[in-house]
Amino acid sequence: MSLVDINAKIPNNVDLAEDRRLQRALESWQPKFIRWWEDLGPAAFKTNPVFLRTAIDVGQQGWANFGHVSMPEYRWGVFLAEPEKDRKIAFGEHKGEDVWQEVPGEYRSMLRRLIVVQGDTEPASVEQQRQLSLTAPSLYDMRNLFQVNVEEGRHLWAMVYLLHRYFGKDGRDEADAMLERHSGDADNPRILGAFNEETPDWLSFFFFTYFTDRDGKYQLASMRESAFDPLSRTCDFMLKEEAYHMFVGASGIGRVVARTIELMQRHDTEDVHPHGGINLNLLQKYLNFHYSVSLDLFGAETSTNAANYYAGGLKGRFHEERRDDDHRLNTLLRYVPDFVDGAIGQREVTQLAALNETLRDDYIIDCQKGLDRWNRALSEAGTSFELTLPHVGFNRDVGTFAGRRISPQGHVLTETEWQASCSDWLPTDDDKAHVKSLMVGVTEPGKMAGWIAPPTSGINQKPVEYEYVQV
């Protein structure tokens, strides 16, 4: 394992200085990245000093430091987790063989596609969130937004390194293309649909980081199992940073719930909109939208591509080595949802064919944990309202449920029935207008917008009223 060269032009622990050709290639890509950041990164406060966490190592302890940094001076770098001695391939046709340090020719195209799709999501979310700094509910939240943004930028660097290092000219072209596609662009959009949706307000941001970044966790964890060891080690380190992104979402929604409870109790009403809050049923609508869009990111219930990735050892399951089966899945069976003849049912397929659905199942279980915490707060406050995950077929655009009209409770609807009720389940223009009306930036240290409660603690032992962004 090479030491971290934190003072290099591109901080890294991959011996860039020993590969001058690769170093020059990445240094020529660096100005393109900076131009993209300047054009499509945060729209405001982009040069202000921000109390950011910056990666400086890859060990379990002391892997990052905190300090005020102007984002253009943030030290984006390339970091791979420490190698696992004598690591073996844990699944697929190559199970038991040594992991690969180079890309096998027969898997070159598939591995490149995996890396490109993952890499494309990283700058996409920065683009989606670029206007949010203008309406941050506090300096604490603005800092969290910027922390997520710079780490998404570093995750892009992680994928670009792999493309440059292992895929030659094709990889360099793909790295350039990730700065040419843009979220929501009519002519050159991002690869995955969820990353072309707007993130117009902070409520959307919190649900995005809770649900969509959680999809990122499961995708990265699956690639962390890869037989291609550089990809595995890259994803292993990325997961360190991804955990904070999900915390931002989970704690943000929890604070909105807490503020709504406070307003309900203070004014003895369930309708807190006149009092500058967000009603619980509106939270449910935003939850329904972001959850259903994120479910689509896992793909169709059965997938030949996913089966080929697994059989080849390129992408495993979440916590692959903890699973008690043959890790080949050719003969093991399971049921997946199916919509046929106007009804919701099931069909039996091999587990190898159903890998997308297995990963989606794991994700759904994880998503529910946050709802359980928020619902405990609601129950302790004496309200009977519960936030719920809608049926897996609700509002889907991918897989067997694509375009089907299914209620959050799992009832099959006619188009007329859907149109009559969808405004009860998904945010309407009026709902979005109300949320937008609350989005007024707060830049006084320790102060919070009226629709969200303060956090229970600050960052890295700093108080909540600390000047996290110097404005």
RODO-2510 file (C-alpha; in nm, 4 decimals, decimal comma):
residues 471
     n   res          X          Y          Z
     1     m     0,0000     0,0000     0,0000
     2     s     0,1481     0,3334    -0,1014
     3     l     0,1462     0,6268     0,1345
     4     v    -0,0895     0,9172     0,0846
     5     d     0,0771     1,1994    -0,1051
     6     i    -0,1413     1,4769     0,0331
     7     n     0,0746     1,7594    -0,1048
     8     a     0,0639     1,6488    -0,4683
     9     k    -0,1282     1,8512    -0,7240
    10     i    -0,3760     1,5622    -0,7137
    11     p    -0,3626     1,4151    -0,3615
    12     n    -0,3487     1,0370    -0,3912
    13     n    -0,2338     0,7065    -0,2520
    14     v    -0,1975     0,5334    -0,5908
    15     d     0,1628     0,6334    -0,6735
    16     l     0,0668     0,8841    -0,9408
    17     a     0,4185     1,0261    -0,9306
    18     e     0,5507     0,6879    -1,0490
    19     d     0,3295     0,6893    -1,3595
    20     r     0,4066     1,0143    -1,5373
    21     r     0,1818     0,9396    -1,8346
    22     l    -0,1198     0,8802    -1,6117
    23     q    -0,0334     1,1797    -1,3959
    24     r    -0,0165     1,4074    -1,7012
    25     a    -0,3469     1,2723    -1,8303
    26     l    -0,5236     1,3398    -1,5011
    27     e    -0,3626     1,6804    -1,4663
    28     s    -0,4917     1,7676    -1,8136
    29     w    -0,8417     1,6583    -1,7064
    30     q    -0,8221     1,8621    -1,3854
    31     p    -0,8806     2,2067    -1,5492
    32     k    -1,1889     2,0663    -1,7258
    33     f    -1,3217     1,9549    -1,3878
    34     i    -1,2528     2,2971    -1,2347
    35     r    -1,4325     2,4711    -1,5222
    36     w    -1,7292     2,2382    -1,4754
    37     w    -1,7307     2,3130    -1,1011
    38     e    -1,7193     2,6881    -1,1642
    39     d    -2,0006     2,6695    -1,4205
    40     l    -2,2317     2,4104    -1,2618
    41     g    -2,1200     2,3768    -0,9011
    42     p    -2,2807     2,5773    -0,6155
    43     a    -2,4424     2,8964    -0,7447
    44     a    -2,3617     3,1053    -0,4366
    45     f    -2,1000     3,1236    -0,1593
    46     k    -1,8698     2,9143    -0,3757
    47     t    -1,5594     3,1080    -0,2706
    48     n    -1,6495     3,1568     0,0965
    49     p    -1,4521     2,9635     0,3583
    50     v    -1,6504     2,6522     0,4570
    51     f    -1,5864     2,4199     0,7538
    52     l    -1,5240     2,1094     0,5433
    53     r    -1,4023     1,7583     0,6049
    54     t    -1,1130     1,6771     0,3716
    55     a    -0,9806     1,3252     0,3198
    56     i    -0,6129     1,2921     0,4113
    57     d    -0,5730     0,9166     0,4651
    58     v    -0,7578     0,5873     0,4190
    59     g    -0,7175     0,4256     0,7626
    60     q    -0,9979     0,3641     1,0078
    61     q    -0,8799     0,6407     1,2390
    62     g    -0,7878     0,9962     1,1483
    63     w    -0,8763     0,9622     0,7798
    64     a    -0,9944     1,3221     0,7446
    65     n    -0,9380     1,6650     0,8936
    66     f    -1,1735     1,9596     0,9410
    67     g    -1,1107     2,3232     0,8704
    68     h    -1,2333     2,6252     0,6786
    69     v    -1,1592     2,5840     0,3104
    70     s    -1,2678     2,7828     0,0077
    71     m    -1,4266     2,5249    -0,2231
    72     p    -1,2136     2,6139    -0,5279
    73     e    -0,9161     2,5257    -0,3071
    74     y    -1,0657     2,1962    -0,1852
    75     r    -0,8178     1,9101    -0,2213
    76     w    -1,0002     1,6639    -0,4454
    77     g    -0,7946     1,3499    -0,4725
    78     v    -0,7753     0,9789    -0,5544
    79     f    -0,7948     0,7364    -0,2637
    80     l    -0,8261     0,3592    -0,2563
    81     a    -0,8870     0,1675     0,0658
    82     e    -0,6095    -0,0489     0,2009
    83     p    -0,5735    -0,3794     0,0135
    84     e    -0,6997    -0,7001     0,1692
    85     k    -0,4203    -0,9568     0,1838
    86     d    -0,4751    -1,2679    -0,0299
    87     r    -0,8242    -1,1551    -0,1237
    88     k    -1,0207    -1,4057    -0,3311
    89     i    -1,3184    -1,3655    -0,5623
    90     a    -1,6258    -1,4379    -0,3505
    91     f    -1,8907    -1,5167    -0,6127
    92     g    -1,9661    -1,6068    -0,9717
    93     e    -1,7876    -1,8319    -1,2158
    94     h    -1,4442    -1,7260    -1,0854
    95     k    -1,5269    -1,7861    -0,7185
    96     g    -1,2157    -1,8796    -0,5206
    97     e    -0,9658    -1,7344    -0,7684
    98     d    -0,7351    -1,4436    -0,6874
    99     v    -0,8882    -1,1005    -0,7423
   100     w    -0,7720    -0,9060    -1,0465
   101     q    -0,5354    -0,6117    -1,0407
   102     e    -0,5873    -0,5447    -1,4121
   103     v    -0,8997    -0,5596    -1,6283
   104     p    -0,9527    -0,8975    -1,8003
   105     g    -1,0096    -0,8409    -2,1701
   106     e    -1,3393    -1,0296    -2,1788
   107     y    -1,4876    -0,7995    -1,9105
   108     r    -1,3445    -0,4709    -2,0295
   109     s    -1,6660    -0,3343    -2,1809
   110     m    -1,8886    -0,4381    -1,8909
   111     l    -1,6547    -0,2978    -1,6269
   112     r    -1,6208     0,0297    -1,8125
   113     r    -2,0006     0,0579    -1,8309
   114     l    -2,0367    -0,0034    -1,4550
   115     i    -1,7811     0,2640    -1,3751
   116     v    -1,9274     0,5171    -1,6186
   117     v    -2,2846     0,4795    -1,4912
   118     q    -2,1720     0,5193    -1,1304
   119     g    -1,9393     0,8054    -1,2142
   120     d    -2,2108     0,9897    -1,4066
   121     t    -2,4301     1,0142    -1,0959
   122     e    -2,1674     1,2043    -0,8982
   123     p    -2,1515     1,5341    -1,0901
   124     a    -2,5222     1,4991    -1,1710
   125     s    -2,6264     1,5462    -0,8089
   126     v    -2,4021     1,8537    -0,7762
   127     e    -2,5758     2,0027    -1,0794
   128     q    -2,9180     1,9193    -0,9391
   129     q    -2,8356     2,0918    -0,6095
   130     r    -2,6467     2,3966    -0,7362
   131     q    -2,9168     2,6559    -0,6503
   132     l    -2,9794     2,5317    -0,2954
   133     s    -2,7084     2,7430    -0,1321
   134     l    -2,9227     3,0483    -0,2057
   135     t    -3,1986     2,9241     0,0262
   136     a    -3,0126     2,7290     0,2944
   137     p    -3,2166     2,7185     0,6188
   138     s    -2,8994     2,7733     0,8255
   139     l    -2,5226     2,7937     0,7940
   140     y    -2,5100     2,4427     0,9419
   141     d    -2,7229     2,3142     0,6538
   142     m    -2,5360     2,5146     0,3929
   143     r    -2,2138     2,3602     0,5127
   144     n    -2,3667     2,0105     0,4906
   145     l    -2,4782     2,0791     0,1345
   146     f    -2,1276     2,1874     0,0404
   147     q    -1,9766     1,8840     0,2147
   148     v    -2,1990     1,6559     0,0087
   149     n    -2,1125     1,8497    -0,3080
   150     v    -1,7349     1,8366    -0,2698
   151     e    -1,7460     1,4678    -0,1819
   152     e    -1,9581     1,3927    -0,4871
   153     g    -1,6868     1,5747    -0,6795
   154     r    -1,4236     1,3516    -0,5200
   155     h    -1,6276     1,0431    -0,6073
   156     l    -1,6228     1,1590    -0,9678
   157     w    -1,2443     1,1791    -0,9401
   158     a    -1,2401     0,8216    -0,8087
   159     m    -1,4215     0,6900    -1,1163
   160     v    -1,2215     0,9096    -1,3551
   161     y    -0,8974     0,7689    -1,2135
   162     l    -1,0132     0,4144    -1,2889
   163     l    -1,1142     0,5116    -1,6415
   164     h    -0,7814     0,6812    -1,7108
   165     r    -0,5686     0,4159    -1,5435
   166     y    -0,7285     0,1007    -1,6802
   167     f    -0,9235     0,1821    -1,9985
   168     g    -0,6914     0,3818    -2,2215
   169     k    -0,8339     0,6207    -2,4802
   170     d    -1,1875     0,4856    -2,4319
   171     g    -1,1603     0,5653    -2,0631
   172     r    -1,0288     0,9162    -2,1257
   173     d    -1,3161     0,9843    -2,3654
   174     e    -1,5674     0,8575    -2,1108
   175     a    -1,4136     1,0797    -1,8422
   176     d    -1,4546     1,3829    -2,0673
   177     a    -1,8138     1,2860    -2,1486
   178     m    -1,9060     1,2887    -1,7794
   179     l    -1,8433     1,6635    -1,7809
   180     e    -2,0332     1,7111    -2,1078
   181     r    -2,3599     1,5497    -1,9979
   182     h    -2,5676     1,7670    -1,7671
   183     s    -2,8615     1,6990    -1,5399
   184     g    -3,1899     1,7699    -1,7170
   185     d    -3,0220     1,8675    -2,0441
   186     a    -3,2670     1,7988    -2,3279
   187     d    -2,9903     1,7040    -2,5720
   188     n    -2,7288     1,5438    -2,3473
   189     p    -2,8867     1,4358    -2,0161
   190     r    -2,7418     1,2258    -1,7392
   191     i    -2,7632     0,8491    -1,7874
   192     l    -3,0107     0,7642    -1,5084
   193     g    -3,3538     0,9249    -1,4907
   194     a    -3,3472     1,0182    -1,1213
   195     f    -3,0427     1,2356    -1,1888
   196     n    -3,2316     1,4452    -1,4415
   197     e    -3,5007     1,5420    -1,1908
   198     e    -3,4869     1,8859    -1,0311
   199     t    -3,3858     1,9341    -0,6688
   200     p    -3,5562     2,2730    -0,6346
   201     d    -3,5855     2,3012    -0,2568
   202     w    -3,4390     2,1752     0,0658
   203     l    -3,7204     1,9335     0,1394
   204     s    -3,6403     1,7650    -0,1918
   205     f    -3,2706     1,7723    -0,1005
   206     f    -3,3274     1,5930     0,2284
   207     f    -3,5399     1,3258     0,0662
   208     f    -3,2882     1,2948    -0,2197
   209     t    -2,9994     1,2401     0,0195
   210     y    -3,2064     0,9950     0,2225
   211     f    -3,3416     0,7852    -0,0645
   212     t    -3,1248     0,8418    -0,3725
   213     d    -2,7909     0,8549    -0,1911
   214     r    -2,9016     0,5357    -0,0160
   215     d    -2,9319     0,3760    -0,3580
   216     g    -2,5728     0,4928    -0,4055
   217     k    -2,4754     0,3108    -0,0885
   218     y    -2,6140    -0,0173    -0,2199
   219     q    -2,4627     0,0225    -0,5651
   220     l    -2,1212     0,1052    -0,4181
   221     a    -2,1450    -0,1812    -0,1694
   222     s    -2,2233    -0,4203    -0,4559
   223     m    -1,9232    -0,2986    -0,6547
   224     r    -1,7119    -0,3149    -0,3409
   225     e    -1,7481    -0,6947    -0,3798
   226     s    -1,5985    -0,6817    -0,7317
   227     a    -1,3251    -0,9166    -0,8421
   228     f    -1,1579    -0,6117    -0,9989
   229     d    -0,9690    -0,5089    -0,6875
   230     p    -0,9028    -0,1399    -0,7746
   231     l    -1,2799    -0,0882    -0,8187
   232     s    -1,3505    -0,2727    -0,4951
   233     r    -1,1025    -0,0649    -0,2975
   234     t    -1,2252     0,2586    -0,4573
   235     c    -1,5858     0,1863    -0,3587
   236     d    -1,4803     0,0793    -0,0107
   237     f    -1,3347     0,4226     0,0554
   238     m    -1,6250     0,6041    -0,1133
   239     l    -1,8635     0,4333     0,1301
   240     k    -1,6908     0,6169     0,4176
   241     e    -1,8019     0,9476     0,2702
   242     e    -2,1408     0,8287     0,1435
   243     a    -2,2550     0,7529     0,4985
   244     y    -2,2543     1,1232     0,5820
   245     h    -2,4699     1,2060     0,2820
   246     m    -2,7406     0,9725     0,4104
   247     f    -2,7066     1,1218     0,7586
   248     v    -2,7759     1,4656     0,6125
   249     g    -3,1007     1,3355     0,4659
   250     a    -3,2129     1,1316     0,7648
   251     s    -3,1380     1,4026     1,0201
   252     g    -3,2820     1,6739     0,7943
   253     i    -3,6161     1,4982     0,7568
   254     g    -3,6147     1,4228     1,1286
   255     r    -3,5700     1,7935     1,2018
   256     v    -3,8577     1,8839     0,9692
   257     v    -4,0773     1,6304     1,1500
   258     a    -3,9719     1,7765     1,4861
   259     r    -4,0554     2,1314     1,3780
   260     t    -4,3929     2,0246     1,2381
   261     i    -4,4752     1,8542     1,5692
   262     e    -4,3733     2,1682     1,7572
   263     l    -4,5995     2,3876     1,5414
   264     m    -4,8903     2,1425     1,5664
   265     q    -4,8689     2,1472     1,9449
   266     r    -4,8171     2,5215     1,9739
   267     h    -5,1153     2,6084     1,7538
   268     d    -5,3306     2,3015     1,8330
   269     t    -5,3789     2,2156     1,4680
   270     e    -5,2710     1,9616     1,2079
   271     d    -5,2508     2,2352     0,9442
   272     v    -4,9251     2,4170     1,0085
   273     h    -4,8969     2,5747     0,6638
   274     p    -5,0394     2,9076     0,7861
   275     h    -4,7728     2,9022     1,0584
   276     g    -4,4775     2,8560     0,8242
   277     g    -4,4451     2,4802     0,8586
   278     i    -4,4827     2,1688     0,6445
   279     n    -4,7823     1,9437     0,7014
   280     l    -4,7286     1,5753     0,7601
   281     n    -4,9345     1,4743     0,4577
   282     l    -4,7087     1,6918     0,2398
   283     l    -4,4032     1,5180     0,3819
   284     q    -4,5660     1,1906     0,2797
   285     k    -4,6137     1,3169    -0,0765
   286     y    -4,2470     1,4147    -0,1101
   287     l    -4,1490     1,0807     0,0411
   288     n    -4,3674     0,8957    -0,2115
   289     f    -4,2065     1,0741    -0,5044
   290     h    -3,8418     1,0397    -0,4062
   291     y    -3,8781     0,6815    -0,2907
   292     s    -4,0488     0,5655    -0,6100
   293     v    -3,7971     0,7449    -0,8331
   294     s    -3,5125     0,5874    -0,6364
   295     l    -3,6615     0,2380    -0,6697
   296     d    -3,6283     0,2749    -1,0467
   297     l    -3,2514     0,3150    -1,0093
   298     f    -3,2204    -0,0560    -0,9291
   299     g    -3,3546    -0,1510    -1,2720
   300     a    -3,6022    -0,4148    -1,3791
   301     e    -3,6932    -0,7106    -1,1572
   302     t    -3,4929    -0,9476    -1,3763
   303     s    -3,1848    -0,8475    -1,5699
   304     t    -2,9501    -1,0322    -1,8023
   305     n    -2,6893    -0,7588    -1,7532
   306     a    -2,6980    -0,7932    -1,3737
   307     a    -2,6724    -1,1717    -1,4079
   308     n    -2,3703    -1,1357    -1,6366
   309     y    -2,2050    -0,8887    -1,3993
   310     y    -2,2502    -1,1344    -1,1142
   311     a    -2,1442    -1,4454    -1,3058
   312     g    -1,8324    -1,2635    -1,4204
   313     g    -1,7473    -1,1479    -1,0679
   314     l    -1,7849    -0,7794    -1,1537
   315     k    -2,0651    -0,6788    -0,9163
   316     g    -2,1911    -0,8782    -0,6204
   317     r    -2,4742    -0,8513    -0,3744
   318     f    -2,4885    -0,6316    -0,0668
   319     h    -2,2692    -0,8028     0,1964
   320     e    -2,2031    -1,0898    -0,0427
   321     e    -1,9704    -1,2847     0,1834
   322     r    -2,2204    -1,2890     0,4718
   323     r    -2,4773    -1,4776     0,2639
   324     d    -2,5168    -1,8484     0,3239
   325     d    -2,5588    -1,9925    -0,0254
   326     d    -2,3475    -2,1176    -0,3161
   327     h    -2,2639    -1,7636    -0,4427
   328     r    -2,3341    -1,8761    -0,7979
   329     l    -2,7162    -1,8632    -0,7930
   330     n    -2,7734    -2,0587    -1,1146
   331     t    -3,0181    -2,3047    -0,9574
   332     l    -3,1467    -2,1164    -0,6514
   333     l    -3,4943    -1,9689    -0,7001
   334     r    -3,6962    -1,6773    -0,5655
   335     y    -4,0143    -1,4871    -0,6475
   336     v    -4,0204    -1,1410    -0,8010
   337     p    -4,3183    -0,9065    -0,8445
   338     d    -4,5062    -0,9351    -1,1709
   339     f    -4,7859    -0,7361    -1,3311
   340     v    -4,9846    -0,9448    -1,5776
   341     d    -5,3420    -0,9373    -1,7029
   342     g    -5,4144    -0,6251    -1,5023
   343     a    -5,3190    -0,7750    -1,1654
   344     i    -5,0205    -0,7714    -0,9294
   345     g    -4,8710    -1,1160    -0,8845
   346     q    -4,5417    -1,3009    -0,8651
   347     r    -4,3286    -1,5219    -1,0824
   348     e    -4,0479    -1,7567    -0,9918
   349     v    -3,7039    -1,6986    -1,1402
   350     t    -3,3454    -1,7875    -1,0580
   351     q    -3,1750    -1,5713    -0,7998
   352     l    -2,9130    -1,4987    -1,0638
   353     a    -3,1758    -1,3362    -1,2844
   354     a    -3,3291    -1,1483    -0,9890
   355     l    -3,0213    -0,9705    -0,8548
   356     n    -3,1711    -0,6237    -0,9071
   357     e    -3,4759    -0,7217    -0,7046
   358     t    -3,2632    -0,8708    -0,4280
   359     l    -3,0667    -0,5463    -0,3985
   360     r    -3,3912    -0,3470    -0,4039
   361     d    -3,5294    -0,5657    -0,1227
   362     d    -3,2230    -0,4912     0,0918
   363     y    -3,2617    -0,1206     0,0163
   364     i    -3,6296    -0,1163     0,1142
   365     i    -3,5539    -0,2731     0,4517
   366     d    -3,2889    -0,0071     0,5131
   367     c    -3,5227     0,2758     0,4067
   368     q    -3,7841     0,1638     0,6576
   369     k    -3,5469     0,2178     0,9495
   370     g    -3,5579     0,5955     0,9053
   371     l    -3,9377     0,5929     0,8886
   372     d    -3,9456     0,3955     1,2117
   373     r    -3,7430     0,6678     1,3854
   374     w    -3,9596     0,9511     1,2508
   375     n    -4,2772     0,7629     1,3398
   376     r    -4,1573     0,7094     1,6964
   377     a    -4,1230     1,0857     1,7268
   378     l    -4,4755     1,1297     1,5916
   379     s    -4,6142     0,8664     1,8276
   380     e    -4,4401     1,0172     2,1298
   381     a    -4,5958     1,3517     2,0359
   382     g    -4,9418     1,1948     2,0493
   383     t    -5,0273     1,2022     1,6805
   384     s    -5,1653     0,8974     1,5023
   385     f    -5,0128     0,9950     1,1654
   386     e    -4,7516     0,7534     1,0315
   387     l    -4,5154     0,8014     0,7400
   388     t    -4,5169     0,4934     0,5178
   389     l    -4,3278     0,3587     0,2194
   390     p    -4,5680     0,3282    -0,0748
   391     h    -4,6197     0,0007    -0,2572
   392     v    -4,3239    -0,1000    -0,4731
   393     g    -4,5401    -0,0585    -0,7836
   394     f    -4,6412     0,3004    -0,7123
   395     n    -4,5302     0,5685    -0,9613
   396     r    -4,2745     0,3470    -1,1340
   397     d    -4,1137     0,4003    -1,4744
   398     v    -3,8892     0,0929    -1,4834
   399     g    -3,9683    -0,2776    -1,4683
   400     t    -4,2939    -0,4684    -1,4566
   401     f    -4,4784    -0,1746    -1,2951
   402     a    -4,3627     0,0877    -1,5470
   403     g    -4,6571     0,3075    -1,6404
   404     r    -4,9037     0,1057    -1,4308
   405     r    -5,1545     0,2916    -1,2192
   406     i    -5,1085     0,1540    -0,8695
   407     s    -5,1990     0,3294    -0,5457
   408     p    -4,9580     0,3643    -0,2531
   409     q    -5,1606     0,0896    -0,0842
   410     g    -5,1026    -0,1480    -0,3766
   411     h    -5,4420    -0,1286    -0,5495
   412     v    -5,4582    -0,1412    -0,9274
   413     l    -5,6391     0,1669    -1,0600
   414     t    -5,7934     0,2845    -1,3826
   415     e    -5,6517     0,5979    -1,5419
   416     t    -5,9603     0,7875    -1,4239
   417     e    -5,9149     0,6676    -1,0659
   418     w    -5,5460     0,7606    -1,0765
   419     q    -5,6118     1,1104    -1,2043
   420     a    -5,8770     1,1627    -0,9375
   421     s    -5,6409     1,0750    -0,6530
   422     c    -5,2797     1,1310    -0,7598
   423     s    -5,2826     1,4829    -0,6146
   424     d    -5,3315     1,3185    -0,2734
   425     w    -5,0193     1,1100    -0,3240
   426     l    -4,7676     1,3229    -0,5148
   427     p    -4,6708     1,6897    -0,4733
   428     t    -4,8953     1,9268    -0,6656
   429     d    -4,7991     2,2648    -0,8053
   430     d    -4,9624     2,4259    -0,4994
   431     d    -4,7630     2,1984    -0,2684
   432     k    -4,4395     2,2896    -0,4420
   433     a    -4,5311     2,6570    -0,4276
   434     h    -4,5855     2,6361    -0,0521
   435     v    -4,2518     2,4657     0,0019
   436     k    -4,0824     2,7179    -0,2259
   437     s    -4,2346     3,0031    -0,0240
   438     l    -4,0540     2,8720     0,2853
   439     m    -3,7155     2,8618     0,1140
   440     v    -3,5611     3,1809     0,2469
   441     g    -3,1907     3,1709     0,3186
   442     v    -3,0682     3,2170     0,6770
   443     t    -2,7048     3,3193     0,7182
   444     e    -2,6837     3,4300     1,0824
   445     p    -2,4850     3,1744     1,2829
   446     g    -2,7088     2,9542     1,4984
   447     k    -3,0344     3,0758     1,3433
   448     m    -3,2743     2,8402     1,1625
   449     a    -3,5526     2,8855     0,9103
   450     g    -3,8949     2,8487     1,0682
   451     w    -3,9877     2,5228     0,8935
   452     i    -3,7045     2,3130     1,0390
   453     a    -3,5812     2,2423     1,3925
   454     p    -3,2154     2,2928     1,4873
   455     p    -2,9899     1,9877     1,4980
   456     t    -2,9214     1,8251     1,8322
   457     s    -2,5463     1,8809     1,7941
   458     g    -2,2976     2,0544     1,5693
   459     i    -2,0217     1,9172     1,3478
   460     n    -1,6951     1,7760     1,4764
   461     q    -1,7691     1,8925     1,8336
   462     k    -1,8459     2,2483     1,7241
   463     p    -2,1627     2,4131     1,8605
   464     v    -2,4707     2,4553     1,6417
   465     e    -2,4170     2,8331     1,6401
   466     y    -2,0620     2,7973     1,4979
   467     e    -1,9898     2,9949     1,1791
   468     y    -1,9769     2,6907     0,9514
   469     v    -1,9711     2,9118     0,6430
   470     q    -1,8047     3,2496     0,6699
   471     v    -2,0397     3,4889     0,4924
***
